[in-house]
Amino acid sequence: MTVTPRIRPRRLRTTPAIRRIASETRLHPGQLVLPIFVREGGGPVPISSMPGVVQHTLESVKGAVADAAAAGVGGVMLFGVPEHRDATGTGATDPQGILNLATRVVADEVGDALVVQTDLCLDEFTDHGHCGVLDVRGRIDNDATLERYREMALVQAASGSELLGLSGMMDGQVAAVREALDGAGFVDTAVLAYSAKYASAFYGPFRDAVESTLDGDRRSYQLNPSNRREGLREAMLDIEEGADIVMVKPAGSYLDVLADVAAASDIPVWAYQVSGEYAMIEAAAMHGWIDRKRAVHESVLGIHRAGADVVLTYWATELAGWLNTGDVA
């Protein structure tokens, strides 16, 4: 006897139009943020471990952010690559430092079209490559670092950053920065807390991008990849301290943490598709092992589906173009 199924889920997969109208998760260009590196001195420099990504100059970054704005990307996150570094990262608080100069350039170019965001961390500016100030024993001094973050916050806000990305993973960083901003009258400057930032192997290409001088590792302040509950705990603490947005980083290997945070948070939740995730897909595509366009779209869609309201991705402008024309799988 032949059994004819009455319930046929495949009905909603039969044609492109039906699949489109039945989609549970949809990406929009405004849900994407483009990370951008701006270097001090020299011309634009390709990053070998991140094909298609470059260290921009103050001039070339104008075209990159204009393209992002034209594609409808929601924002850009700026990282500085200075020529000179020192123990306390003084270049981070120099109004003429590369990141602060780049912020003013970008804000002037596209500040009305997208959200200009800045990385608030010392690692790109210190000669030891850590995210904070070291004590006499060579360990991160959490509270001394908070003072540097407060100073950075004021300079970045004055330079035109609308949203400060606190990525250093110091205890109390959100409260310290919020207090500094409010005390100086920057009450409208928003704080993005990199709340669940894990000590990941997937940051390797990023360290090429910022020419990292890191000696050792960051396991004493970034989260243990084994810990799921701790990621949620950190996010809840940052919300209590006044964060406007919380972040999970990396994204692809921490979708469980992302889903946990999204389920518990009453503020926006973002995720960062980091350099190693980008590099793996690009490398596999170069070898012809995967369909690049489909893999890019699927990877970002999966992060959004898991709970990210916004995704930071190096494909932001390109992916936004595909979404605008419907040229995605």
Beta strands, then each sheet from edge to edge (+ up, - down):
strand 1: 32-39
strand 2: 45-46
strand 3: 54-56
strand 4: 75-81
strand 5: 115-120
strand 6: 163-166
strand 7: 190-197
strand 8: 245-249
strand 9: 269-272
strand 10: 310-312
sheet 1: 2+ 3- 1- 4- 5- 6- 7- 8- 9- 10-
end
